[in-house]
Amino acid sequence: MPEAMPERAAKEWRKVLGVLVAQRKIASHELPIVDAYCRIVSHIADCEAAIAIHGLTMVSPTGETKRRPETTMLKEFHATLARLAGELGLTPASRTKNKGGAVGDDEDDALGDI
């Protein structure tokens, strides 16, 4: 697992990577994609927590009601998450395309420190 990963991201790392390795649908050189995916999951949780505390809108210094920045970030994070999930074969549609047997990763390859 990458160092300095937030707890929520680390939990997602263990869950997702366990499935991908068991199904032989990940190569070691693709681990940065898994890392990014897991960190995005953590960022989404952070945005949702901020929105739960502060609401969807805020009042600007000029008195105008505006969307909180977290709402925009949440939208961007969800778009990125969907793209990465597709790359990793984590969505129903992408699972049929990702047949596994990642090139370069066979029985002898060591993913032991993942």
C-alpha positions in Angstrom: 0.0 0.0 0.0 1.3 3.5 -0.8 2.7 5.5 2.1 0.7 8.4 3.6 -2.6 7.2 2.3 -5.6 8.5 4.2 -7.5 5.9 6.2 -10.6 5.9 3.9 -8.3 5.5 0.8 -6.4 2.6 2.5 -9.7 0.9 3.2 -10.7 1.2 -0.4 -7.2 0.0 -1.5 -7.5 -3.2 0.4 -11.1 -3.8 -0.9 -10.5 -3.0 -4.6 -7.0 -4.5 -4.9 -8.1 -7.7 -3.3 -10.7 -8.2 -5.9 -8.5 -7.2 -8.8 -5.6 -9.5 -7.8 -8.0 -12.4 -7.1 -9.5 -12.1 -10.5 -6.0 -11.4 -12.1 -7.3 -8.1 -13.6 -4.4 -5.9 -12.5 -0.7 -5.6 -13.4 1.8 -4.2 -11.0 2.5 -1.2 -13.3 -1.2 -0.3 -13.0 -1.1 0.2 -9.3 -0.9 4.0 -9.6 -4.4 3.9 -11.2 -5.6 2.0 -8.1 -3.9 4.5 -5.9 -5.6 7.5 -7.6 -9.0 5.7 -7.5 -8.7 5.1 -3.8 -7.6 8.7 -3.1 -10.6 10.0 -5.1 -12.9 7.8 -3.0 -11.4 9.5 0.1 -11.7 13.0 -1.4 -15.4 12.3 -2.1 -16.0 11.3 1.5 -14.2 14.5 2.7 -16.4 16.7 0.4 -19.6 14.9 1.5 -18.6 15.4 5.2 -18.0 19.2 4.6 -21.3 19.5 2.8 -23.1 17.7 5.6 -21.6 20.2 8.1 -21.8 23.4 6.1 -24.6 22.7 3.6 -24.7 23.0 -0.2 -24.5 26.8 -0.3 -22.7 29.7 1.4 -22.9 33.4 1.6 -20.1 35.3 -0.1 -18.5 38.3 1.4 -20.7 40.4 -0.9 -23.8 38.8 0.5 -24.5 36.6 -2.5 -25.6 33.0 -2.0 -23.2 30.7 -3.8 -22.5 27.0 -4.1 -19.9 25.7 -1.8 -16.6 24.8 -3.5 -17.0 21.3 -2.2 -20.0 20.8 -4.5 -17.9 21.5 -7.6 -15.1 19.4 -6.4 -17.5 16.6 -5.6 -18.8 16.7 -9.2 -15.3 16.6 -10.6 -14.3 13.8 -8.3 -17.3 11.7 -9.3 -16.4 12.1 -13.0 -12.8 11.1 -12.3 -13.9 8.2 -10.2 -16.2 6.9 -13.0 -13.4 7.1 -15.5 -10.9 5.3 -13.2 -13.5 2.7 -12.3 -13.9 2.0 -16.0 -10.1 1.8 -16.5 -9.9 -0.8 -13.7 -12.9 -2.8 -14.8 -14.9 -2.0 -11.6 -18.2 -1.1 -13.3 -20.6 -3.6 -14.8 -20.0 -2.3 -18.3 -16.2 -2.4 -18.0 -16.1 -5.8 -16.4 -17.0 -7.5 -19.6 -14.1 -5.7 -21.4 -11.5 -6.4 -18.7 -10.8 -10.1 -19.2 -7.9 -10.3 -16.8 -4.6 -12.0 -17.3 -2.7 -8.8 -17.1 0.4 -8.8 -19.4 3.6 -9.3 -17.4 1.9 -10.6 -14.3 1.9 -14.4 -14.0 2.1 -17.0 -11.3 5.8 -16.0 -10.6 5.2 -12.3 -10.3 5.4 -10.9 -6.8 2.6 -8.6 -5.8 3.3 -9.5 -2.2 3.8 -6.1 -0.8 0.6 -4.7 -2.1 
